Amino acid sequence: MLAILGFSMVAVFMYLIMSGKLSALIALMIVPAVFAVIAGFGSDIGEMALTGITELAPTGVMLMFAILYFGIMIDAGLFDPVVGKILKAVKGDPMKIVVGTAVLAMIVSLDGDGTTTYMITISAMLPLYQRLKMNPLILPAVALMAVGVTNLTPWGGPTARAASALNLDMQELFNPLIPVMIAGAVWVILSAYWMGKQERKRLGVLSMDELHAPAEGKSYLTFFGAAAVSEEEAKWKRPKLIWVNFALTIGLMAMLILGVMPLPILFMLAFAIAITINYPNVMHQKDRIAAHAGNVLAVVSLVFAAGIFTGILSGTEMVDAMANSLVAIIPDSMGPHLPVITALTSMPFTFFMSNDAYYFGVLPIIAEAASTYGISAVELGRASLLGQPVHLLSPLVASTYLLVGMAKVDFGQYQRFTILWTVGTSIVMTIAAILLGVISF
């Protein structure tokens, strides 16, 4: 019964946001509360929701100050030279811009952190998409697809969870996946090429003069050969501090990778330093914080709303019932094919539940069943990682709300546009894994 209610809750939630009948923010709060009452947990809603919110609170704080930090860096012009070089390379060609987005996102995301990848990629590329009036859904879609591939690195969360849950050697688990990731990266670039070709057909190619021409009656200035910016934006630029801001950002990234201190504290301190250096005037500081308050509210409110969803999903034990029911329906005759089944089912599994729930709750059950057919745990571990591109599109992934918020697109529309592309990424990597002998068929 709980499994049925769990699947129904997810289905209703997805229908409401993808059809545009409710915003993601409202649906994340109302839908789980209604289903908790139906399941007989009405009196426990408050406690379960608060538990979920508490667990996501550090993520919410981190995203809040990360948005403010990178907002200050954008205001000060840190990314203007990057945009300028990309502009010169793409020469107003939408196809080159989309492919450039994929390459940039894959390079940046090698640090294993999707949040910083989204911030840097969107900050650098969004002005180009807006100036050329390209489809705004393409930028976040390509960025997410790129992160979906590089998220399999050993320092990324999913691979570490799979290794821990099954007690595997990281080198044995990850090394055979490298050519599989390369296949996934090729698919992402080819997908970006196709999307870019469609945009080129629709928009044509702009010359550099057209790119730098005033838009909508505004006057523009140019910094470091970058995309032209309005006079209002220009007054906040700090070209003399670009190397200071660059050093601060590199230092922040290094400390993030090294795990010097918790991410929320790192971003809080980095933001405090950045805004003080670039805008020592208190009134200017208030102005810059207010300018980014909309993005902060949009993202952080969704994170805390997602806390209610995950808290109720876990507290009612619906997630456990869903996992057990899905594992139980696999017939014995399909046992020898469990690696492929695991790769394919990891897409819906990790979409409907958190990585923690899947890797520590579901994967050990599948691995135990697979052992009776002589299938090694390491093979199951590799297969379980191939659904990660789809997982990142889940409404339970906090960084996706940041991506959508920065790209200024509707969450439901974004999911509809991106879902088939991410499924394609997972399927391509699964086929590559089979052909390369990484998992058995």
ROLO-325375 format. One record per residue (C-alpha): residue in three letters; x negated, y negated, z. Coordinates in pm, 1 decimal. Layout:
BEGIN
@res: ALA x: X y: Y z: Z
...
***
This chain:
BEGIN
@res: MET x: 0.0 y: 0.0 z: 0.0
@res: LEU x: -278.5 y: -243.8 z: 90.8
@res: ALA x: -456.3 y: -167.2 z: -236.3
@res: ILE x: -142.8 y: -245.6 z: -435.5
@res: LEU x: -95.8 y: -570.9 z: -245.9
@res: GLY x: -462.6 y: -659.1 z: -298.9
@res: PHE x: -450.5 y: -606.4 z: -673.4
@res: SER x: -116.5 y: -788.9 z: -688.9
@res: MET x: -261.5 y: -1083.3 z: -499.5
@res: VAL x: -556.4 y: -1111.6 z: -736.4
@res: ALA x: -328.9 y: -1073.6 z: -1040.5
@res: VAL x: -87.7 y: -1342.3 z: -918.4
@res: PHE x: -375.5 y: -1573.8 z: -833.1
@res: MET x: -536.0 y: -1530.7 z: -1175.4
@res: TYR x: -203.7 y: -1578.6 z: -1354.0
@res: LEU x: -123.6 y: -1898.3 z: -1166.5
@res: ILE x: -458.2 y: -2067.8 z: -1231.4
@res: MET x: -509.1 y: -1943.9 z: -1589.3
@res: SER x: -156.2 y: -2045.4 z: -1687.8
@res: GLY x: -204.1 y: -2386.1 z: -1530.0
@res: LYS x: 94.6 y: -2344.6 z: -1295.4
@res: LEU x: -123.6 y: -2412.1 z: -989.6
@res: SER x: -466.0 y: -2562.7 z: -947.0
@res: ALA x: -739.2 y: -2331.8 z: -818.9
@res: LEU x: -755.0 y: -2531.9 z: -495.8
@res: ILE x: -388.2 y: -2479.8 z: -411.8
@res: ALA x: -371.1 y: -2119.8 z: -533.0
@res: LEU x: -672.2 y: -2018.7 z: -322.4
@res: MET x: -483.6 y: -2124.7 z: -10.5
@res: ILE x: -120.6 y: -2041.9 z: -81.6
@res: VAL x: -144.9 y: -1704.9 z: -259.2
@res: PRO x: -344.9 y: -1515.7 z: 7.6
@res: ALA x: -131.9 y: -1662.0 z: 286.2
@res: VAL x: 187.9 y: -1538.9 z: 117.7
@res: PHE x: 47.7 y: -1189.9 z: 60.7
@res: ALA x: -83.0 y: -1172.9 z: 418.2
@res: VAL x: 272.6 y: -1235.8 z: 540.1
@res: ILE x: 407.2 y: -968.4 z: 302.7
@res: ALA x: 145.4 y: -723.1 z: 434.2
@res: GLY x: 253.3 y: -788.9 z: 792.5
@res: PHE x: -45.1 y: -998.1 z: 899.8
@res: GLY x: 140.6 y: -1326.9 z: 941.0
@res: SER x: 26.6 y: -1380.5 z: 1298.3
@res: ASP x: -339.4 y: -1323.8 z: 1205.1
@res: ILE x: -358.1 y: -1562.7 z: 908.2
@res: GLY x: -519.9 y: -1842.9 z: 1107.5
@res: GLU x: -794.3 y: -1628.3 z: 1255.5
@res: MET x: -873.9 y: -1450.1 z: 927.9
@res: ALA x: -877.8 y: -1774.4 z: 728.7
@res: LEU x: -1099.9 y: -1946.4 z: 985.3
@res: THR x: -1343.5 y: -1654.2 z: 973.9
@res: GLY x: -1366.7 y: -1684.7 z: 597.0
@res: ILE x: -1413.7 y: -2062.7 z: 613.5
@res: THR x: -1684.3 y: -2024.0 z: 880.1
@res: GLU x: -1875.6 y: -1778.1 z: 663.5
@res: LEU x: -1869.3 y: -2017.7 z: 366.9
@res: ALA x: -1936.7 y: -2333.2 z: 571.3
@res: PRO x: -2316.4 y: -2327.4 z: 510.7
@res: THR x: -2253.1 y: -2291.7 z: 137.4
@res: GLY x: -2013.8 y: -2586.1 z: 144.7
@res: VAL x: -2264.8 y: -2804.0 z: 327.8
@res: MET x: -2542.8 y: -2700.9 z: 90.8
@res: LEU x: -2334.6 y: -2783.0 z: -217.5
@res: MET x: -2227.3 y: -3117.1 z: -70.9
@res: PHE x: -2581.1 y: -3242.7 z: -19.4
@res: ALA x: -2712.5 y: -3073.1 z: -333.5
@res: ILE x: -2458.4 y: -3266.5 z: -540.7
@res: LEU x: -2555.7 y: -3588.9 z: -364.6
@res: TYR x: -2927.9 y: -3519.5 z: -411.4
@res: PHE x: -2908.2 y: -3445.2 z: -782.1
@res: GLY x: -2660.6 y: -3729.5 z: -823.1
@res: ILE x: -2924.5 y: -3966.8 z: -689.4
@res: MET x: -3185.0 y: -3813.4 z: -921.3
@res: ILE x: -2953.1 y: -3864.6 z: -1219.5
@res: ASP x: -2879.1 y: -4222.6 z: -1116.1
@res: ALA x: -3250.3 y: -4296.9 z: -1078.0
@res: GLY x: -3324.4 y: -4154.8 z: -1424.6
@res: LEU x: -3529.2 y: -3845.8 z: -1338.2
@res: PHE x: -3376.2 y: -3644.1 z: -1622.3
@res: ASP x: -3382.4 y: -3922.9 z: -1882.9
@res: PRO x: -3717.5 y: -3814.5 z: -2033.9
@res: VAL x: -3592.4 y: -3455.1 z: -2060.2
@res: VAL x: -3277.2 y: -3566.2 z: -2238.0
@res: GLY x: -3486.1 y: -3788.6 z: -2463.7
@res: LYS x: -3714.9 y: -3505.6 z: -2571.3
@res: ILE x: -3417.2 y: -3276.8 z: -2630.9
@res: LEU x: -3251.3 y: -3550.3 z: -2836.5
@res: LYS x: -3557.5 y: -3577.8 z: -3056.4
@res: ALA x: -3574.0 y: -3200.2 z: -3095.1
@res: VAL x: -3207.4 y: -3139.3 z: -3176.3
@res: LYS x: -3166.8 y: -3451.7 z: -3394.3
@res: GLY x: -2793.2 y: -3471.5 z: -3331.4
@res: ASP x: -2730.3 y: -3111.6 z: -3440.5
@res: PRO x: -2460.0 y: -2944.6 z: -3223.4
@res: MET x: -2597.7 y: -2598.6 z: -3302.3
@res: LYS x: -2943.6 y: -2688.8 z: -3174.9
@res: ILE x: -2793.5 y: -2851.7 z: -2867.6
@res: VAL x: -2600.4 y: -2539.1 z: -2766.3
@res: VAL x: -2900.7 y: -2310.3 z: -2827.7
@res: GLY x: -3116.5 y: -2556.8 z: -2634.9
@res: THR x: -2868.3 y: -2533.8 z: -2348.4
@res: ALA x: -2905.2 y: -2155.4 z: -2338.1
@res: VAL x: -3285.4 y: -2168.6 z: -2344.4
@res: LEU x: -3302.4 y: -2441.6 z: -2079.3
@res: ALA x: -3061.5 y: -2257.7 z: -1846.9
@res: MET x: -3249.4 y: -1927.6 z: -1879.5
@res: ILE x: -3584.7 y: -2090.8 z: -1805.0
@res: VAL x: -3457.3 y: -2285.2 z: -1504.8
@res: SER x: -3259.1 y: -1990.0 z: -1366.2
@res: LEU x: -3569.0 y: -1772.3 z: -1339.7
@res: ASP x: -3594.6 y: -1905.6 z: -984.1
@res: GLY x: -3290.6 y: -1690.4 z: -904.2
@res: ASP x: -3073.6 y: -1979.2 z: -786.5
@res: GLY x: -2764.4 y: -2040.7 z: -998.0
@res: THR x: -2672.2 y: -2357.1 z: -808.3
@res: THR x: -2989.0 y: -2548.8 z: -896.7
@res: THR x: -2974.3 y: -2413.1 z: -1251.9
@res: TYR x: -2625.3 y: -2553.1 z: -1301.6
@res: MET x: -2721.4 y: -2888.6 z: -1155.0
@res: ILE x: -3029.4 y: -2932.8 z: -1371.2
@res: THR x: -2874.2 y: -2794.6 z: -1691.8
@res: ILE x: -2549.1 y: -2990.0 z: -1666.3
@res: SER x: -2729.3 y: -3308.1 z: -1563.4
@res: ALA x: -2965.6 y: -3286.6 z: -1861.4
@res: MET x: -2721.8 y: -3172.2 z: -2129.3
@res: LEU x: -2382.2 y: -3324.4 z: -2043.8
@res: PRO x: -2466.2 y: -3669.1 z: -2188.5
@res: LEU x: -2542.5 y: -3504.4 z: -2525.1
@res: TYR x: -2214.5 y: -3312.7 z: -2530.0
@res: GLN x: -2020.3 y: -3623.5 z: -2437.8
@res: ARG x: -2197.6 y: -3844.0 z: -2691.5
@res: LEU x: -2132.2 y: -3598.8 z: -2976.2
@res: LYS x: -1777.5 y: -3527.0 z: -2848.5
@res: MET x: -1851.5 y: -3154.1 z: -2839.8
@res: ASN x: -1617.9 y: -2901.0 z: -2677.3
@res: PRO x: -1681.2 y: -2958.7 z: -2303.4
@res: LEU x: -1618.1 y: -2589.5 z: -2224.1
@res: ILE x: -1920.8 y: -2472.3 z: -2422.8
@res: LEU x: -2181.6 y: -2626.9 z: -2191.4
@res: PRO x: -2072.0 y: -2453.5 z: -1866.5
@res: ALA x: -1995.3 y: -2130.9 z: -2056.0
@res: VAL x: -2345.7 y: -2103.0 z: -2200.9
@res: ALA x: -2506.9 y: -2203.7 z: -1871.0
@res: LEU x: -2316.0 y: -1933.1 z: -1683.5
@res: MET x: -2396.7 y: -1668.4 z: -1945.5
@res: ALA x: -2767.1 y: -1749.4 z: -1914.2
@res: VAL x: -2758.5 y: -1725.0 z: -1534.8
@res: GLY x: -2568.2 y: -1396.5 z: -1564.5
@res: VAL x: -2872.8 y: -1241.2 z: -1729.2
@res: THR x: -3151.1 y: -1388.1 z: -1516.8
@res: ASN x: -2952.4 y: -1324.1 z: -1196.9
@res: LEU x: -3086.8 y: -965.7 z: -1212.7
@res: THR x: -3438.1 y: -1072.6 z: -1108.1
@res: PRO x: -3566.4 y: -911.3 z: -782.7
@res: TRP x: -3541.7 y: -1240.8 z: -595.8
@res: GLY x: -3181.2 y: -1280.2 z: -709.2
@res: GLY x: -2907.4 y: -1175.7 z: -469.1
@res: PRO x: -2746.8 y: -877.4 z: -650.5
@res: THR x: -3067.5 y: -680.4 z: -709.7
@res: ALA x: -3180.3 y: -730.3 z: -350.8
@res: ARG x: -2839.1 y: -611.2 z: -226.9
@res: ALA x: -2843.7 y: -300.8 z: -449.0
@res: ALA x: -3195.3 y: -210.9 z: -332.9
@res: SER x: -3100.6 y: -259.8 z: 31.9
@res: ALA x: -2769.2 y: -73.5 z: 12.3
@res: LEU x: -2923.4 y: 234.4 z: -152.3
@res: ASN x: -3266.3 y: 206.8 z: 14.5
@res: LEU x: -3446.9 y: 184.3 z: -320.3
@res: ASP x: -3793.7 y: 73.2 z: -422.2
@res: MET x: -3754.5 y: -269.0 z: -586.3
@res: GLN x: -4013.0 y: -201.8 z: -857.4
@res: GLU x: -3849.7 y: 128.5 z: -954.5
@res: LEU x: -3506.7 y: -36.8 z: -960.3
@res: PHE x: -3595.4 y: -353.8 z: -1149.6
@res: ASN x: -3879.9 y: -283.3 z: -1395.5
@res: PRO x: -3672.5 y: -66.6 z: -1636.5
@res: LEU x: -3413.8 y: -346.8 z: -1645.0
@res: ILE x: -3655.0 y: -598.5 z: -1801.0
@res: PRO x: -3591.3 y: -491.4 z: -2165.5
@res: VAL x: -3218.7 y: -478.3 z: -2083.1
@res: MET x: -3236.2 y: -839.3 z: -1964.7
@res: ILE x: -3419.8 y: -933.1 z: -2284.3
@res: ALA x: -3133.2 y: -779.9 z: -2484.3
@res: GLY x: -2888.3 y: -981.9 z: -2276.3
@res: ALA x: -3090.3 y: -1299.1 z: -2335.9
@res: VAL x: -3086.1 y: -1238.5 z: -2711.4
@res: TRP x: -2707.7 y: -1197.7 z: -2696.8
@res: VAL x: -2673.4 y: -1525.5 z: -2505.8
@res: ILE x: -2883.8 y: -1712.2 z: -2761.6
@res: LEU x: -2693.3 y: -1556.8 z: -3053.1
@res: SER x: -2363.5 y: -1646.3 z: -2885.5
@res: ALA x: -2486.7 y: -2003.0 z: -2834.7
@res: TYR x: -2591.8 y: -2013.7 z: -3199.8
@res: TRP x: -2244.5 y: -1904.9 z: -3312.9
@res: MET x: -2067.1 y: -2155.7 z: -3086.0
@res: GLY x: -2303.4 y: -2427.8 z: -3202.5
@res: LYS x: -2240.4 y: -2342.8 z: -3568.3
@res: GLN x: -1867.2 y: -2382.6 z: -3510.9
@res: GLU x: -1922.7 y: -2722.1 z: -3349.3
@res: ARG x: -2154.5 y: -2827.7 z: -3631.9
@res: LYS x: -1882.7 y: -2732.5 z: -3881.0
@res: ARG x: -1628.2 y: -2936.6 z: -3683.2
@res: LEU x: -1839.3 y: -3243.1 z: -3602.7
@res: GLY x: -2126.0 y: -3250.2 z: -3850.2
@res: VAL x: -2476.3 y: -3368.3 z: -3760.0
@res: LEU x: -2537.9 y: -3718.5 z: -3624.7
@res: SER x: -2848.3 y: -3919.8 z: -3700.9
@res: MET x: -3062.2 y: -4062.2 z: -3421.1
@res: ASP x: -2927.0 y: -4411.6 z: -3497.0
@res: GLU x: -2572.1 y: -4285.8 z: -3453.5
@res: LEU x: -2663.7 y: -4113.6 z: -3127.6
@res: HIS x: -2803.0 y: -4435.6 z: -2985.5
@res: ALA x: -2524.3 y: -4656.7 z: -3120.1
@res: PRO x: -2284.8 y: -4816.6 z: -2868.7
@res: ALA x: -1974.4 y: -4611.8 z: -2791.8
@res: GLU x: -1630.4 y: -4748.1 z: -2712.9
@res: GLY x: -1743.3 y: -5107.8 z: -2719.3
@res: LYS x: -2010.1 y: -5066.8 z: -2447.1
@res: SER x: -2358.9 y: -5208.5 z: -2474.9
@res: TYR x: -2642.6 y: -4963.7 z: -2424.2
@res: LEU x: -3003.5 y: -4962.9 z: -2315.6
@res: THR x: -3269.7 y: -4696.5 z: -2368.2
@res: PHE x: -3510.4 y: -4549.0 z: -2111.7
@res: PHE x: -3814.9 y: -4336.4 z: -2198.3
@res: GLY x: -3662.4 y: -4261.0 z: -2539.5
@res: ALA x: -3370.1 y: -4092.3 z: -2366.8
@res: ALA x: -3002.6 y: -4102.9 z: -2442.8
@res: ALA x: -2872.7 y: -4456.1 z: -2429.2
@res: VAL x: -2695.3 y: -4556.8 z: -2112.1
@res: SER x: -2453.3 y: -4832.5 z: -2021.4
@res: GLU x: -2564.6 y: -5154.0 z: -1851.4
@res: GLU x: -2382.4 y: -5047.1 z: -1533.9
@res: GLU x: -2580.2 y: -4722.3 z: -1526.0
@res: ALA x: -2901.2 y: -4901.7 z: -1619.0
@res: LYS x: -2911.0 y: -5112.8 z: -1304.6
@res: TRP x: -2947.9 y: -4799.4 z: -1092.6
@res: LYS x: -3243.4 y: -4662.9 z: -1289.3
@res: ARG x: -3577.6 y: -4647.1 z: -1107.9
@res: PRO x: -3833.9 y: -4584.2 z: -1385.4
@res: LYS x: -4128.8 y: -4678.0 z: -1160.4
@res: LEU x: -4031.6 y: -4400.1 z: -918.1
@res: ILE x: -3994.2 y: -4122.3 z: -1174.7
@res: TRP x: -4311.2 y: -3940.1 z: -1068.0
@res: VAL x: -4218.5 y: -3976.0 z: -701.6
@res: ASN x: -3876.2 y: -3827.8 z: -772.1
@res: PHE x: -4031.9 y: -3554.2 z: -983.2
@res: ALA x: -4274.0 y: -3458.5 z: -705.0
@res: LEU x: -3992.2 y: -3460.4 z: -450.3
@res: THR x: -3776.8 y: -3234.8 z: -669.8
@res: ILE x: -4062.0 y: -2992.5 z: -741.6
@res: GLY x: -4138.2 y: -2977.9 z: -370.0
@res: LEU x: -3772.2 y: -2907.7 z: -296.0
@res: MET x: -3760.1 y: -2627.3 z: -554.6
@res: ALA x: -4079.7 y: -2474.0 z: -415.2
@res: MET x: -3941.0 y: -2475.7 z: -61.1
@res: LEU x: -3614.4 y: -2327.1 z: -185.1
@res: ILE x: -3799.9 y: -2036.1 z: -343.5
@res: LEU x: -4027.9 y: -1985.6 z: -43.7
@res: GLY x: -3735.6 y: -1999.6 z: 198.6
@res: VAL x: -3907.7 y: -2253.0 z: 425.1
@res: MET x: -3577.2 y: -2332.4 z: 595.3
@res: PRO x: -3204.3 y: -2277.4 z: 531.7
@res: LEU x: -3078.5 y: -2426.8 z: 204.6
@res: PRO x: -2825.1 y: -2664.5 z: 365.9
@res: ILE x: -3097.6 y: -2822.9 z: 581.4
@res: LEU x: -3338.8 y: -2850.5 z: 288.0
@res: PHE x: -3084.1 y: -3034.2 z: 74.6
@res: MET x: -2974.0 y: -3257.8 z: 362.5
@res: LEU x: -3331.6 y: -3369.5 z: 429.1
@res: ALA x: -3414.5 y: -3402.4 z: 58.1
@res: PHE x: -3105.7 y: -3617.1 z: 0.6
@res: ALA x: -3192.3 y: -3841.9 z: 295.2
@res: ILE x: -3546.1 y: -3892.1 z: 161.8
@res: ALA x: -3432.8 y: -3942.8 z: -199.7
@res: ILE x: -3168.8 y: -4206.3 z: -129.2
@res: THR x: -3397.9 y: -4395.2 z: 109.2
@res: ILE x: -3683.8 y: -4408.0 z: -143.3
@res: ASN x: -3472.0 y: -4505.0 z: -443.8
@res: TYR x: -3212.5 y: -4726.9 z: -275.5
@res: PRO x: -3347.7 y: -4868.3 z: 50.4
@res: ASN x: -3064.9 y: -5124.0 z: 63.8
@res: VAL x: -2785.6 y: -4984.8 z: 285.0
@res: MET x: -2509.5 y: -5128.3 z: 65.9
@res: HIS x: -2665.1 y: -4963.8 z: -239.6
@res: GLN x: -2676.4 y: -4634.5 z: -52.5
@res: LYS x: -2305.6 y: -4660.9 z: 29.7
@res: ASP x: -2230.6 y: -4741.0 z: -333.8
@res: ARG x: -2420.8 y: -4435.1 z: -464.4
@res: ILE x: -2258.0 y: -4202.0 z: -211.1
@res: ALA x: -1914.9 y: -4335.3 z: -304.8
@res: ALA x: -1995.6 y: -4287.6 z: -673.8
@res: HIS x: -2049.7 y: -3914.3 z: -619.8
@res: ALA x: -1778.6 y: -3863.9 z: -357.8
@res: GLY x: -1531.1 y: -3737.9 z: -619.2
@res: ASN x: -1760.6 y: -3455.7 z: -730.3
@res: VAL x: -1839.0 y: -3365.0 z: -370.3
@res: LEU x: -1472.4 y: -3348.4 z: -271.0
@res: ALA x: -1373.7 y: -3145.3 z: -578.2
@res: VAL x: -1640.5 y: -2881.0 z: -521.6
@res: VAL x: -1653.2 y: -2855.7 z: -142.6
@res: SER x: -1274.6 y: -2842.1 z: -104.3
@res: LEU x: -1268.3 y: -2543.9 z: -342.7
@res: VAL x: -1540.6 y: -2367.9 z: -144.4
@res: PHE x: -1347.1 y: -2397.2 z: 181.2
@res: ALA x: -1024.9 y: -2293.5 z: 7.1
@res: ALA x: -1210.8 y: -1988.1 z: -125.5
@res: GLY x: -1299.3 y: -1916.3 z: 236.7
@res: ILE x: -929.4 y: -1868.7 z: 311.4
@res: PHE x: -895.6 y: -1632.5 z: 15.6
@res: THR x: -1195.7 y: -1417.9 z: 107.2
@res: GLY x: -1116.3 y: -1427.2 z: 477.7
@res: ILE x: -766.9 y: -1290.2 z: 425.9
@res: LEU x: -880.7 y: -1041.5 z: 160.8
@res: SER x: -1136.3 y: -898.6 z: 404.0
@res: GLY x: -941.1 y: -943.7 z: 726.8
@res: THR x: -638.7 y: -751.5 z: 600.7
@res: GLU x: -878.3 y: -482.2 z: 469.1
@res: MET x: -720.6 y: -516.4 z: 126.1
@res: VAL x: -1067.5 y: -528.7 z: -28.0
@res: ASP x: -1159.9 y: -192.3 z: 128.3
@res: ALA x: -836.7 y: -33.7 z: 9.8
@res: MET x: -892.0 y: -168.8 z: -341.5
@res: ALA x: -1243.1 y: -26.0 z: -353.6
@res: ASN x: -1142.7 y: 317.4 z: -227.2
@res: SER x: -847.7 y: 340.8 z: -466.0
@res: LEU x: -1062.0 y: 254.3 z: -767.7
@res: VAL x: -1326.7 y: 510.1 z: -673.4
@res: ALA x: -1059.0 y: 776.3 z: -612.4
@res: ILE x: -908.0 y: 749.7 z: -961.2
@res: ILE x: -1231.9 y: 858.7 z: -1134.0
@res: PRO x: -1162.7 y: 1221.0 z: -1243.4
@res: ASP x: -1415.1 y: 1496.0 z: -1167.9
@res: SER x: -1466.6 y: 1557.9 z: -1539.9
@res: MET x: -1612.6 y: 1209.4 z: -1570.1
@res: GLY x: -1867.8 y: 1272.6 z: -1293.9
@res: PRO x: -2169.2 y: 1320.9 z: -1523.9
@res: HIS x: -2088.5 y: 985.1 z: -1686.4
@res: LEU x: -2083.5 y: 792.0 z: -1357.3
@res: PRO x: -2375.0 y: 560.6 z: -1452.2
@res: VAL x: -2183.5 y: 425.6 z: -1753.0
@res: ILE x: -1858.3 y: 419.9 z: -1556.2
@res: THR x: -2036.5 y: 227.5 z: -1280.1
@res: ALA x: -2174.4 y: -24.3 z: -1530.7
@res: LEU x: -1830.2 y: -85.4 z: -1682.6
@res: THR x: -1635.0 y: -89.1 z: -1355.1
@res: SER x: -1888.6 y: -321.9 z: -1193.5
@res: MET x: -1731.8 y: -597.4 z: -1405.1
@res: PRO x: -1384.6 y: -586.0 z: -1242.7
@res: PHE x: -1525.5 y: -471.7 z: -907.2
@res: THR x: -1757.5 y: -770.4 z: -869.6
@res: PHE x: -1497.2 y: -1004.7 z: -1017.1
@res: PHE x: -1234.6 y: -915.1 z: -759.2
@res: MET x: -1463.9 y: -897.4 z: -457.9
@res: SER x: -1784.1 y: -1047.0 z: -325.4
@res: ASN x: -2123.8 y: -898.5 z: -403.1
@res: ASP x: -2161.8 y: -805.3 z: -37.4
@res: ALA x: -1835.1 y: -609.3 z: -40.9
@res: TYR x: -1929.7 y: -430.8 z: -362.5
@res: TYR x: -2293.1 y: -346.3 z: -298.9
@res: PHE x: -2261.6 y: -257.7 z: 68.2
@res: GLY x: -1909.8 y: -112.0 z: 56.7
@res: VAL x: -1836.2 y: 39.1 z: -284.3
@res: LEU x: -2175.3 y: 125.0 z: -434.3
@res: PRO x: -2284.1 y: 367.7 z: -158.3
@res: ILE x: -1957.7 y: 560.5 z: -205.4
@res: ILE x: -2015.0 y: 589.4 z: -581.1
@res: ALA x: -2380.2 y: 685.4 z: -527.8
@res: GLU x: -2282.3 y: 962.4 z: -285.2
@res: ALA x: -2032.5 y: 1100.9 z: -537.2
@res: ALA x: -2291.5 y: 1076.8 z: -817.7
@res: SER x: -2548.0 y: 1274.6 z: -618.7
@res: THR x: -2329.4 y: 1585.9 z: -649.1
@res: TYR x: -2384.0 y: 1565.6 z: -1025.6
@res: GLY x: -2760.5 y: 1523.6 z: -992.4
@res: ILE x: -2752.5 y: 1151.5 z: -1071.3
@res: SER x: -3016.8 y: 950.6 z: -886.0
@res: ALA x: -2930.3 y: 654.7 z: -666.3
@res: VAL x: -3173.1 y: 429.6 z: -855.3
@res: GLU x: -2984.8 y: 493.2 z: -1180.7
@res: LEU x: -2657.8 y: 398.2 z: -1012.3
@res: GLY x: -2825.9 y: 89.8 z: -869.1
@res: ARG x: -2933.4 y: -27.9 z: -1215.6
@res: ALA x: -2589.4 y: 39.9 z: -1360.0
@res: SER x: -2419.2 y: -155.8 z: -1081.9
@res: LEU x: -2609.2 y: -472.5 z: -1178.2
@res: LEU x: -2488.4 y: -485.2 z: -1537.9
@res: GLY x: -2152.8 y: -644.2 z: -1449.6
@res: GLN x: -2310.7 y: -954.7 z: -1295.5
@res: PRO x: -2240.3 y: -1185.5 z: -1592.9
@res: VAL x: -1867.1 y: -1129.6 z: -1531.3
@res: HIS x: -1906.0 y: -1159.0 z: -1153.9
@res: LEU x: -2028.7 y: -1517.2 z: -1187.9
@res: LEU x: -1694.9 y: -1615.0 z: -1343.0
@res: SER x: -1507.1 y: -1492.1 z: -1034.4
@res: PRO x: -1309.4 y: -1746.8 z: -829.6
@res: LEU x: -1495.2 y: -1609.7 z: -526.5
@res: VAL x: -1833.3 y: -1746.0 z: -644.8
@res: ALA x: -1898.4 y: -2085.7 z: -489.2
@res: SER x: -2156.6 y: -2202.5 z: -743.7
@res: THR x: -1901.5 y: -2163.2 z: -1024.5
@res: TYR x: -1693.3 y: -2440.2 z: -870.1
@res: LEU x: -2000.5 y: -2661.9 z: -874.8
@res: LEU x: -2053.9 y: -2579.2 z: -1242.5
@res: VAL x: -1693.1 y: -2656.2 z: -1333.4
@res: GLY x: -1689.8 y: -2972.8 z: -1123.9
@res: MET x: -2007.7 y: -3114.9 z: -1276.6
@res: ALA x: -1893.8 y: -3027.4 z: -1629.6
@res: LYS x: -1555.3 y: -3190.7 z: -1556.1
@res: VAL x: -1345.1 y: -2905.7 z: -1699.6
@res: ASP x: -1035.9 y: -2722.6 z: -1573.0
@res: PHE x: -1117.9 y: -2395.9 z: -1395.7
@res: GLY x: -839.4 y: -2195.8 z: -1561.6
@res: GLN x: -923.1 y: -2318.6 z: -1910.7
@res: TYR x: -1289.1 y: -2248.5 z: -1844.8
@res: GLN x: -1216.8 y: -1888.8 z: -1740.0
@res: ARG x: -1005.2 y: -1824.9 z: -2048.9
@res: PHE x: -1276.8 y: -1963.6 z: -2274.3
@res: THR x: -1568.5 y: -1782.2 z: -2109.4
@res: ILE x: -1436.4 y: -1440.9 z: -2001.2
@res: LEU x: -1484.3 y: -1258.8 z: -2333.7
@res: TRP x: -1834.4 y: -1399.8 z: -2375.0
@res: THR x: -1940.0 y: -1277.5 z: -2030.2
@res: VAL x: -1780.1 y: -936.2 z: -2088.4
@res: GLY x: -1976.2 y: -924.0 z: -2413.1
@res: THR x: -2298.7 y: -994.1 z: -2224.3
@res: SER x: -2234.2 y: -706.2 z: -1982.8
@res: ILE x: -2141.0 y: -466.1 z: -2263.3
@res: VAL x: -2451.2 y: -556.2 z: -2466.9
@res: MET x: -2674.0 y: -495.9 z: -2164.6
@res: THR x: -2494.9 y: -166.9 z: -2091.1
@res: ILE x: -2545.9 y: -46.2 z: -2449.1
@res: ALA x: -2911.3 y: -151.6 z: -2432.5
@res: ALA x: -2953.0 y: 33.3 z: -2100.8
@res: ILE x: -2810.8 y: 351.8 z: -2254.4
@res: LEU x: -3022.6 y: 329.6 z: -2571.1
@res: LEU x: -3337.5 y: 259.1 z: -2371.6
@res: GLY x: -3269.7 y: 543.0 z: -2128.3
@res: VAL x: -3237.3 y: 309.7 z: -1830.0
@res: ILE x: -2905.9 y: 475.9 z: -1746.3
@res: SER x: -2777.7 y: 807.5 z: -1878.3
@res: PHE x: -2464.1 y: 855.1 z: -2083.7
***
